[in-house]
């Protein structure tokens, strides 16, 4: 079970940072694309999942259908409503970018790929749900301003990768944004407040909405006990769709929300409330894509 927990946390960690869903102005699609099923080897070693894209090629390794849908529609996992298997079926995708199309159009191209190869059909709606509002807490704020090299050359490619083992997870989200979780400590580099909320919500039981109004980019870290780490990993596994034994679920139910105390260590706080949230409902999708 321990291995399932860190693999699930790793998979969630790789979900692409998103903004609100929107409809593309015009259809864009990959020139060619290869889609293969992906399975995590049943070993006790480390596993690397991730995404890499530049102006020429896209490689998406081991992402679930839910990850791909989130990328395609620029939404977070909790904004997706679809069959259970989208959280567990993983794919290996290699695609060629069309010429003179910006990598910023990657979501629209993934959307076209899912429509054509998986028969995807969706509709949009709104749903009121319980959320955590991320707020600025009692001073002092202990987020440290990220030191950025003004002379650093722009990245030629964006690469998002994560490595997980029984010792913890390490995630590179591209452009210098990284975090590690293991050994009783969560350490993050180069996060804005929206990204802080997005990454922490993957280890809790409900969406987290950034209401801090903070404008900077920050480094931060907080400590967690072994018991708190176990609770966070179980929550991540549940969110990833992993079927866990009843005793594991009971541990999570009895573990409270370790993130409440964790964010207080850096001068933030969580507030429980209900809010309307945009959602994407999957009305039609097939598990196996059409031939390459």
VEXDREN-2710 file (C-alpha; in Angstrom, 1 decimal):
% VEXDREN-2710
k/r/px/py/pz
1/UNK/0.0/0.0/0.0
2/UNK/2.9/2.4/0.8
3/UNK/4.0/2.2/-2.8
4/UNK/0.5/3.0/-4.1
5/UNK/0.5/6.1/-1.9
6/UNK/3.6/7.7/-3.2
7/UNK/2.8/6.8/-6.8
8/UNK/-0.6/8.4/-6.5
9/UNK/0.9/11.5/-4.9
10/UNK/3.4/11.6/-7.8
11/UNK/0.7/11.3/-10.4
12/UNK/-1.3/14.1/-8.9
13/UNK/1.8/16.2/-8.6
14/UNK/2.2/16.2/-12.3
15/UNK/-1.2/17.6/-13.2
16/UNK/-0.6/20.6/-15.4
17/UNK/-1.2/24.0/-13.7
18/UNK/-4.4/25.4/-15.2
19/UNK/-6.6/28.4/-15.6
20/UNK/-10.4/28.6/-16.1
21/UNK/-11.9/26.5/-18.9
22/UNK/-12.3/28.3/-22.2
23/UNK/-13.4/27.6/-25.8
24/UNK/-10.6/27.9/-28.3
25/UNK/-11.1/30.5/-31.0
26/UNK/-10.1/28.1/-33.8
27/UNK/-9.3/24.4/-34.1
28/UNK/-5.6/23.5/-33.8
29/UNK/-4.3/19.9/-33.9
30/UNK/-1.0/17.9/-33.9
31/UNK/0.4/17.0/-37.3
32/UNK/0.7/13.4/-36.2
33/UNK/0.4/11.6/-32.8
34/UNK/1.1/8.2/-31.4
35/UNK/-0.9/7.0/-28.4
36/UNK/0.1/3.8/-26.4
37/UNK/-1.2/2.4/-23.1
38/UNK/1.2/3.0/-20.2
39/UNK/1.6/0.9/-17.1
40/UNK/3.8/1.4/-14.0
41/UNK/6.1/-1.5/-13.6
42/UNK/5.4/-3.5/-10.4
43/UNK/8.7/-3.0/-8.7
44/UNK/9.9/-1.3/-5.6
45/UNK/12.2/1.1/-7.5
46/UNK/11.6/4.7/-8.5
47/UNK/9.3/5.8/-11.2
48/UNK/9.4/8.9/-13.4
49/UNK/6.3/10.4/-15.0
50/UNK/6.0/13.7/-16.9
51/UNK/5.5/15.9/-19.8
52/UNK/7.9/17.7/-22.2
53/UNK/7.0/20.0/-25.0
54/UNK/8.7/22.6/-27.3
55/UNK/8.1/24.1/-30.7
56/UNK/8.7/20.7/-32.4
57/UNK/7.4/17.8/-30.3
58/UNK/5.3/16.9/-27.3
59/UNK/5.9/13.9/-25.1
60/UNK/3.4/13.0/-22.3
61/UNK/4.5/9.9/-20.3
62/UNK/2.3/8.1/-17.9
63/UNK/-0.4/10.7/-17.5
64/UNK/-3.9/9.5/-16.7
65/UNK/-6.9/10.4/-18.9
66/UNK/-8.0/12.8/-16.1
67/UNK/-4.6/14.6/-16.3
68/UNK/-5.1/14.9/-20.1
69/UNK/-8.6/16.2/-19.7
70/UNK/-7.4/18.7/-17.2
71/UNK/-4.7/19.9/-19.6
72/UNK/-7.1/20.0/-22.6
73/UNK/-9.8/22.1/-20.9
74/UNK/-7.5/24.1/-18.5
75/UNK/-9.3/22.8/-15.4
76/UNK/-8.3/21.0/-12.2
77/UNK/-9.1/17.4/-11.2
78/UNK/-12.1/18.4/-9.0
79/UNK/-13.7/20.3/-11.9
80/UNK/-14.0/17.0/-14.0
81/UNK/-17.0/14.7/-13.8
82/UNK/-16.5/11.5/-15.7
83/UNK/-16.2/7.7/-15.5
84/UNK/-14.1/6.3/-12.7
85/UNK/-11.5/4.8/-15.1
86/UNK/-10.2/8.3/-16.2
87/UNK/-8.3/8.5/-12.9
88/UNK/-6.5/5.2/-13.4
89/UNK/-5.9/4.6/-17.2
90/UNK/-2.5/6.0/-18.2
91/UNK/-1.1/6.8/-21.7
92/UNK/2.2/7.4/-23.5
93/UNK/1.7/10.1/-26.1
94/UNK/4.2/11.4/-28.7
95/UNK/3.1/14.1/-31.0
96/UNK/4.5/16.5/-33.6
97/UNK/3.7/20.2/-33.2
98/UNK/2.5/22.0/-36.3
99/UNK/4.7/24.7/-37.7
100/UNK/4.2/28.3/-36.6
101/UNK/1.9/27.3/-33.7
102/UNK/2.8/28.4/-30.2
103/UNK/3.3/25.8/-27.5
104/UNK/0.7/27.9/-25.5
105/UNK/-1.8/26.2/-27.8
106/UNK/-1.0/22.8/-26.4
107/UNK/-4.3/22.5/-24.4
108/UNK/-6.3/23.1/-27.6
109/UNK/-4.2/20.5/-29.5
110/UNK/-4.7/17.9/-26.7
111/UNK/-8.4/18.7/-26.8
112/UNK/-8.6/18.0/-30.5
113/UNK/-6.6/14.7/-30.0
114/UNK/-9.0/13.5/-27.4
115/UNK/-12.0/14.4/-29.5
116/UNK/-10.8/12.6/-32.5
117/UNK/-9.0/9.5/-31.0
118/UNK/-11.1/8.9/-27.9
119/UNK/-14.5/10.1/-29.2
120/UNK/-14.6/12.7/-26.4
121/UNK/-17.8/14.8/-25.9
122/UNK/-18.2/17.2/-22.9
123/UNK/-20.5/19.9/-21.6
124/UNK/-19.9/22.6/-19.0
125/UNK/-21.8/23.4/-15.9
126/UNK/-21.5/24.9/-12.4
127/UNK/-21.6/23.2/-9.1
128/UNK/-21.5/24.5/-5.5
129/UNK/-19.1/22.5/-3.4
130/UNK/-17.1/22.6/-0.1
131/UNK/-13.7/24.2/-0.6
132/UNK/-10.8/25.5/1.3
133/UNK/-10.0/29.2/0.8
134/UNK/-6.3/29.9/1.1
135/UNK/-5.8/33.2/2.9
136/UNK/-3.1/35.3/4.5
137/UNK/-2.9/34.4/8.2
138/UNK/-1.4/36.1/11.2
139/UNK/1.8/38.0/10.5
140/UNK/4.6/37.5/9.8
141/UNK/4.3/36.0/6.4
142/UNK/7.1/33.5/6.1
143/UNK/7.1/33.0/2.3
144/UNK/10.5/34.0/0.9
145/UNK/10.7/36.0/-2.3
146/UNK/12.2/33.8/-5.0
147/UNK/15.6/35.1/-6.3
148/UNK/15.4/35.2/-10.1
149/UNK/18.4/35.6/-12.3
150/UNK/17.5/38.4/-14.7
151/UNK/20.2/37.2/-17.2
152/UNK/19.0/33.6/-17.4
153/UNK/18.2/32.7/-21.0
154/UNK/14.6/31.8/-21.8
155/UNK/13.8/28.0/-21.8
156/UNK/13.7/26.4/-25.2
157/UNK/11.3/23.7/-23.9
158/UNK/9.0/23.1/-21.0
159/UNK/9.6/19.9/-19.1
160/UNK/7.4/18.7/-16.2
161/UNK/8.7/15.6/-14.5
162/UNK/8.4/13.8/-11.2
163/UNK/10.3/11.0/-9.5
164/UNK/8.8/8.9/-6.7
165/UNK/10.1/6.2/-4.3
166/UNK/9.4/5.0/-0.8
167/UNK/11.5/7.9/0.5
168/UNK/9.2/10.5/-1.1
169/UNK/8.6/12.5/-4.3
170/UNK/10.5/15.1/-6.2
171/UNK/8.7/17.2/-8.8
172/UNK/10.0/19.6/-11.4
173/UNK/7.1/21.7/-12.8
174/UNK/9.2/23.6/-15.3
175/UNK/10.8/27.0/-15.5
176/UNK/12.4/26.6/-12.1
177/UNK/9.3/25.6/-10.1
178/UNK/10.0/22.5/-8.0
179/UNK/9.1/20.8/-4.8
180/UNK/10.0/17.8/-2.8
181/UNK/8.0/15.9/-0.2
182/UNK/9.7/13.4/2.1
183/UNK/11.7/13.0/5.2
184/UNK/9.2/15.0/7.2
185/UNK/9.4/18.1/5.1
186/UNK/7.7/19.8/2.2
187/UNK/10.1/22.2/0.3
188/UNK/8.9/24.3/-2.6
189/UNK/10.7/26.8/-4.9
190/UNK/9.3/29.5/-7.2
191/UNK/5.6/29.3/-6.6
192/UNK/3.0/32.0/-6.9
193/UNK/0.0/31.9/-4.6
194/UNK/-2.2/30.2/-7.2
195/UNK/0.3/27.5/-7.7
196/UNK/0.6/27.0/-3.9
197/UNK/-3.1/26.4/-3.6
198/UNK/-3.1/24.1/-6.7
199/UNK/-0.3/21.9/-5.4
200/UNK/-1.5/21.6/-1.8
201/UNK/-5.1/20.8/-2.8
202/UNK/-3.7/17.5/-4.3
203/UNK/-3.0/16.3/-0.7
204/UNK/-6.4/17.2/0.8
205/UNK/-10.0/16.2/0.5
206/UNK/-11.5/19.2/-1.3
207/UNK/-10.6/22.0/-3.7
208/UNK/-8.4/24.8/-2.5
209/UNK/-9.1/28.3/-3.9
210/UNK/-6.4/31.0/-3.7
211/UNK/-7.9/34.2/-2.1
212/UNK/-4.6/35.6/-0.7
213/UNK/-4.2/38.4/-3.3
214/UNK/-0.4/37.8/-3.0
215/UNK/1.4/39.0/-6.2
216/UNK/4.9/37.6/-5.8
217/UNK/6.8/34.4/-6.5
218/UNK/7.9/32.5/-3.4
219/UNK/10.0/29.8/-1.8
220/UNK/8.7/28.1/1.3
221/UNK/8.9/24.9/3.4
222/UNK/7.0/23.3/6.3
223/UNK/7.5/20.3/8.5
224/UNK/5.1/17.3/8.8
225/UNK/5.1/14.4/11.2
226/UNK/5.2/10.8/10.0
227/UNK/1.5/10.5/10.9
228/UNK/0.6/13.6/9.0
229/UNK/2.6/12.4/6.0
230/UNK/0.6/9.2/6.0
231/UNK/-2.7/11.1/6.1
232/UNK/-1.6/13.4/3.2
233/UNK/-0.5/10.4/1.1
234/UNK/-3.7/8.6/1.7
235/UNK/-5.7/11.7/0.7
236/UNK/-3.6/11.9/-2.5
237/UNK/-4.2/8.3/-3.3
238/UNK/-8.0/8.6/-2.9
239/UNK/-8.0/11.7/-5.1
240/UNK/-6.1/9.7/-7.7
241/UNK/-8.8/7.0/-7.8
242/UNK/-6.7/4.3/-6.0
243/UNK/-8.8/1.7/-4.2
244/UNK/-7.4/1.5/-0.6
245/UNK/-8.4/-0.9/2.2
246/UNK/-10.9/0.3/4.8
247/UNK/-8.2/0.6/7.5
248/UNK/-6.3/3.1/5.3
249/UNK/-9.4/5.2/4.7
250/UNK/-10.2/5.2/8.5
251/UNK/-6.6/6.5/9.1
252/UNK/-7.3/9.4/6.8
253/UNK/-10.7/10.1/8.4
254/UNK/-9.1/10.2/11.8
255/UNK/-6.2/12.3/10.6
256/UNK/-7.9/15.7/10.4
257/UNK/-6.4/18.1/7.9
258/UNK/-2.6/18.4/8.5
259/UNK/-2.4/21.2/5.9
260/UNK/-4.2/23.6/8.3
261/UNK/-1.2/23.5/10.7
262/UNK/1.3/23.2/7.8
263/UNK/0.3/26.5/6.1
264/UNK/0.3/28.3/9.4
265/UNK/4.0/27.6/9.6
266/UNK/4.5/30.0/6.6
267/UNK/1.9/32.6/7.6
268/UNK/-1.1/31.4/5.7
269/UNK/-4.4/29.8/6.7
270/UNK/-7.2/27.7/5.4
271/UNK/-10.9/28.6/5.8
272/UNK/-13.7/26.1/5.0
273/UNK/-16.6/27.5/2.9
274/UNK/-18.9/26.6/0.0
275/UNK/-18.5/28.2/-3.4
276/UNK/-19.8/27.7/-7.0
277/UNK/-17.2/26.1/-9.2
278/UNK/-17.1/25.6/-13.0
279/UNK/-17.1/21.9/-14.0
280/UNK/-16.6/19.9/-17.2
281/UNK/-18.9/16.9/-17.5
282/UNK/-17.7/14.0/-19.7
283/UNK/-20.7/12.8/-21.6
284/UNK/-18.9/10.4/-24.0
285/UNK/-15.4/8.9/-24.1
286/UNK/-13.8/5.6/-25.0
287/UNK/-11.0/3.9/-23.1
288/UNK/-9.1/2.7/-26.1
289/UNK/-8.0/5.2/-28.8
290/UNK/-8.5/4.6/-32.5
291/UNK/-5.4/3.4/-34.3
292/UNK/-2.3/5.5/-34.6
END
